Amino acid sequence: MDTRILIVGYGRMGQLVERLAPECGCQVAGVLDIDLNAAGEGLQDGAWRDVDVAIDFTTPQAVTQNLQRYAALGLNAVVGTTGWNAEREALRQRCEQAGIGVVAAPNFSVGAVLFEAMAANAAALLNGQPAFGAWLHEIHHDKKLDAPSGTALGIKAAMQASGYQRSIDVAANRAGHVPGVHTVGFDGPSETITLAQRARPWHLRARRAGRGALGAHQARMVHDAGRTGAGLR
């Protein structure tokens, strides 16, 4: 039986999720855009009882409100929205109390998740080389709202968690149609080490969000999956 999904946010990613849902074993039960879900009006008590999972690609302001509503409705969720780290722990607790399944990740790309681990490992190796300074740069299309990206902030946090004790300068650009490029560099007196991850078409990430819906539906719990990219973290 197909997993019934509610698409919350109908921008580029929401429209791709709608188009690719059948490939992931999902059936679109409804769509809430910015007008239909203003101030959470589309997620009132008793709504969407026949839905298994909400897939949320909205805004940082909207997602914090939406997660509260998903918890109240007992509705599992996949969240690809970034920029709400300040509220993450409180919302994690709320979702745990409600017993809903949540998959929240700043990036559903396998390469981005692995890149975070590689950057952290490089930072650990270079921590003992004080002559090298670290930097992180990301560029995305001009429609992306948050800067730096959630992925970039996650990479920085992973580098710091690895034991890197010096500053990490972070820069971001928004221009054109760039799907996403993240670059980590370590610059020394006579050499520079760089690592880069470049995203390809949007539909790949939309498919992974659809697969995330299956995982959230099956889990019925909030996972903390470290670097796997799954879990409200």
Stockholm file with secondary structure:
# STOCKHOLM 1.0

chainA/1-233         MDTRILIVGYGRMGQLVERLAPECGCQVAGVLDIDLNAAGEGLQDGAWRDVDVAIDFTTPQAVTQNLQRYAALGLNAVVGTTGWNAEREALRQRCEQAGIGVVAAPNFSVGAVLFEAMAANAAALLNGQPAFGAWLHEIHHDKKLDAPSGTALGIKAAMQASGYQRSIDVAANRAGHVPGVHTVGFDGPSETITLAQRARPWHLRARRAGRGALGAHQARMVHDAGRTGAGLR
#=GR chainA/1-233 SS CCEEEEEECCSHHHHHHHHHGGGGTEEEEEEECTTTTGGGGGGCTTTTTTCSEEEECCCHHHHHHHHHHHHHHTCEEEECCCSCGGGHHHHHHHHHHHTCCEEECSCCCHHHHHHHHHHHHHHHHHTTCTTCEEEEEEEECTTCCCSSCHHHHHHHHHHHHTTCCSCEEEEEEECTTCCCEEEEEEECSSCEEEEEEECCCHHHHHHHHHHHHHHHHHHCSBCBCGGGSCBCC
#=GC SS_cons         CCEEEEEECCSHHHHHHHHHGGGGTEEEEEEECTTTTGGGGGGCTTTTTTCSEEEECCCHHHHHHHHHHHHHHTCEEEECCCSCGGGHHHHHHHHHHHTCCEEECSCCCHHHHHHHHHHHHHHHHHTTCTTCEEEEEEEECTTCCCSSCHHHHHHHHHHHHTTCCSCEEEEEEECTTCCCEEEEEEECSSCEEEEEEECCCHHHHHHHHHHHHHHHHHHCSBCBCGGGSCBCC
//
